[in-house]
Amino acid sequence: MIERLTNVEQLSRHAANMIQQLLTFARKDVVHIQPIPLTPFIKETLKFLRTSVPENIAMHQEICSDSIRVNGDTTQLHQVLMNLVNNARDALEGVA
């Protein structure tokens, strides 16, 4: 129960960040580009996105263990991963 509440809280923060990103884009503000360690970022994001995938869909991930850093905006990268997971979930809808 506590884990689910923690996930809801963190997803809420990510949603707030995405809304801020949309507002930034609409106002043509500057995004916050910074170095991001890719592997931990992807693992953490997928952990939180798991709550948006029905339990009858298994998520398998094979993530490179190399230390890779990318320069980017964390909110935009969260949004990309969320879109990929949601698109995959939607593609599986109705599949037995």
PAKE-736413 format. One record per residue (C-alpha): residue number from 1; residue in one letter; x, y, z. Coordinates in Angstrom, 1 decimal. Layout:
BEGIN
<rec num="NUM" residuo="a" u="X" v="Y" w="Z"/>
...
This chain:
BEGIN
<rec num="1" residuo="m" u="0.0" v="0.0" w="0.0"/>
<rec num="2" residuo="i" u="2.8" v="2.4" w="0.9"/>
<rec num="3" residuo="e" u="4.6" v="1.6" w="-2.3"/>
<rec num="4" residuo="r" u="1.5" v="2.4" w="-4.4"/>
<rec num="5" residuo="l" u="1.0" v="5.7" w="-2.6"/>
<rec num="6" residuo="t" u="4.7" v="6.5" w="-3.1"/>
<rec num="7" residuo="n" u="4.2" v="5.7" w="-6.8"/>
<rec num="8" residuo="v" u="1.1" v="7.9" w="-7.0"/>
<rec num="9" residuo="e" u="3.0" v="10.8" w="-5.4"/>
<rec num="10" residuo="q" u="6.0" v="10.5" w="-7.7"/>
<rec num="11" residuo="l" u="3.7" v="10.1" w="-10.8"/>
<rec num="12" residuo="s" u="1.9" v="13.3" w="-9.6"/>
<rec num="13" residuo="r" u="5.2" v="15.1" w="-9.4"/>
<rec num="14" residuo="h" u="6.1" v="13.9" w="-12.9"/>
<rec num="15" residuo="a" u="2.8" v="15.0" w="-14.2"/>
<rec num="16" residuo="a" u="3.3" v="18.5" w="-12.7"/>
<rec num="17" residuo="n" u="6.7" v="18.6" w="-14.3"/>
<rec num="18" residuo="m" u="5.2" v="17.7" w="-17.7"/>
<rec num="19" residuo="i" u="2.5" v="20.4" w="-17.3"/>
<rec num="20" residuo="q" u="5.3" v="22.9" w="-16.6"/>
<rec num="21" residuo="q" u="7.2" v="21.6" w="-19.7"/>
<rec num="22" residuo="l" u="4.1" v="22.2" w="-21.8"/>
<rec num="23" residuo="l" u="3.7" v="25.7" w="-20.4"/>
<rec num="24" residuo="t" u="7.4" v="26.3" w="-21.1"/>
<rec num="25" residuo="f" u="7.0" v="25.1" w="-24.7"/>
<rec num="26" residuo="a" u="3.8" v="27.3" w="-25.2"/>
<rec num="27" residuo="r" u="5.6" v="30.3" w="-23.8"/>
<rec num="28" residuo="k" u="8.9" v="29.5" w="-25.7"/>
<rec num="29" residuo="d" u="10.8" v="29.5" w="-22.4"/>
<rec num="30" residuo="v" u="14.2" v="27.8" w="-22.0"/>
<rec num="31" residuo="v" u="14.3" v="24.1" w="-21.1"/>
<rec num="32" residuo="h" u="16.7" v="22.8" w="-18.5"/>
<rec num="33" residuo="i" u="19.3" v="20.7" w="-20.3"/>
<rec num="34" residuo="q" u="21.5" v="18.8" w="-18.0"/>
<rec num="35" residuo="p" u="23.6" v="15.6" w="-18.0"/>
<rec num="36" residuo="i" u="21.5" v="12.6" w="-17.0"/>
<rec num="37" residuo="p" u="22.7" v="9.1" w="-16.2"/>
<rec num="38" residuo="l" u="20.6" v="7.2" w="-18.7"/>
<rec num="39" residuo="t" u="20.4" v="3.7" w="-17.2"/>
<rec num="40" residuo="p" u="19.2" v="4.7" w="-13.7"/>
<rec num="41" residuo="f" u="16.9" v="7.2" w="-15.2"/>
<rec num="42" residuo="i" u="15.2" v="4.6" w="-17.4"/>
<rec num="43" residuo="k" u="14.9" v="2.0" w="-14.6"/>
<rec num="44" residuo="e" u="13.4" v="4.5" w="-12.2"/>
<rec num="45" residuo="t" u="10.9" v="5.8" w="-14.9"/>
<rec num="46" residuo="l" u="9.8" v="2.4" w="-15.9"/>
<rec num="47" residuo="k" u="9.3" v="1.4" w="-12.3"/>
<rec num="48" residuo="f" u="6.8" v="4.2" w="-11.9"/>
<rec num="49" residuo="l" u="5.2" v="3.7" w="-15.2"/>
<rec num="50" residuo="r" u="4.5" v="0.1" w="-14.3"/>
<rec num="51" residuo="t" u="1.4" v="1.3" w="-12.4"/>
<rec num="52" residuo="s" u="-0.1" v="2.5" w="-15.6"/>
<rec num="53" residuo="v" u="0.1" v="-0.9" w="-17.3"/>
<rec num="54" residuo="p" u="-2.6" v="-3.5" w="-16.6"/>
<rec num="55" residuo="e" u="-1.4" v="-6.5" w="-14.5"/>
<rec num="56" residuo="n" u="-2.1" v="-8.9" w="-17.4"/>
<rec num="57" residuo="i" u="0.6" v="-7.2" w="-19.5"/>
<rec num="58" residuo="a" u="4.2" v="-8.2" w="-18.5"/>
<rec num="59" residuo="m" u="6.9" v="-5.6" w="-18.9"/>
<rec num="60" residuo="h" u="10.4" v="-6.9" w="-19.7"/>
<rec num="61" residuo="q" u="13.4" v="-4.6" w="-19.9"/>
<rec num="62" residuo="e" u="16.9" v="-5.2" w="-21.1"/>
<rec num="63" residuo="i" u="18.8" v="-2.0" w="-20.3"/>
<rec num="64" residuo="c" u="22.5" v="-1.5" w="-21.0"/>
<rec num="65" residuo="s" u="24.6" v="-1.6" w="-17.8"/>
<rec num="66" residuo="d" u="27.2" v="0.8" w="-19.3"/>
<rec num="67" residuo="s" u="27.5" v="4.2" w="-17.7"/>
<rec num="68" residuo="i" u="25.9" v="6.4" w="-20.4"/>
<rec num="69" residuo="r" u="25.1" v="10.0" w="-19.9"/>
<rec num="70" residuo="v" u="22.9" v="12.1" w="-22.1"/>
<rec num="71" residuo="n" u="22.2" v="15.8" w="-22.1"/>
<rec num="72" residuo="g" u="18.5" v="16.5" w="-21.9"/>
<rec num="73" residuo="d" u="15.6" v="17.8" w="-20.0"/>
<rec num="74" residuo="t" u="14.3" v="15.2" w="-17.5"/>
<rec num="75" residuo="t" u="10.7" v="16.1" w="-18.0"/>
<rec num="76" residuo="q" u="10.9" v="15.7" w="-21.7"/>
<rec num="77" residuo="l" u="12.7" v="12.4" w="-21.4"/>
<rec num="78" residuo="h" u="10.0" v="11.2" w="-18.9"/>
<rec num="79" residuo="q" u="7.4" v="12.2" w="-21.4"/>
<rec num="80" residuo="v" u="9.0" v="10.2" w="-24.2"/>
<rec num="81" residuo="l" u="9.3" v="7.1" w="-22.1"/>
<rec num="82" residuo="m" u="5.7" v="7.5" w="-20.9"/>
<rec num="83" residuo="n" u="4.5" v="7.8" w="-24.5"/>
<rec num="84" residuo="l" u="6.4" v="4.7" w="-25.5"/>
<rec num="85" residuo="v" u="5.0" v="2.6" w="-22.7"/>
<rec num="86" residuo="n" u="1.5" v="3.9" w="-23.2"/>
<rec num="87" residuo="n" u="1.7" v="3.3" w="-27.0"/>
<rec num="88" residuo="a" u="2.9" v="-0.3" w="-26.3"/>
<rec num="89" residuo="r" u="0.0" v="-0.8" w="-23.8"/>
<rec num="90" residuo="d" u="-2.5" v="0.5" w="-26.3"/>
<rec num="91" residuo="a" u="-1.1" v="-1.7" w="-29.0"/>
<rec num="92" residuo="l" u="-1.7" v="-4.7" w="-26.8"/>
<rec num="93" residuo="e" u="-5.3" v="-3.8" w="-26.0"/>
<rec num="94" residuo="g" u="-7.6" v="-6.6" w="-27.0"/>
<rec num="95" residuo="v" u="-4.7" v="-9.1" w="-27.7"/>
<rec num="96" residuo="a" u="-5.3" v="-12.4" w="-25.9"/>
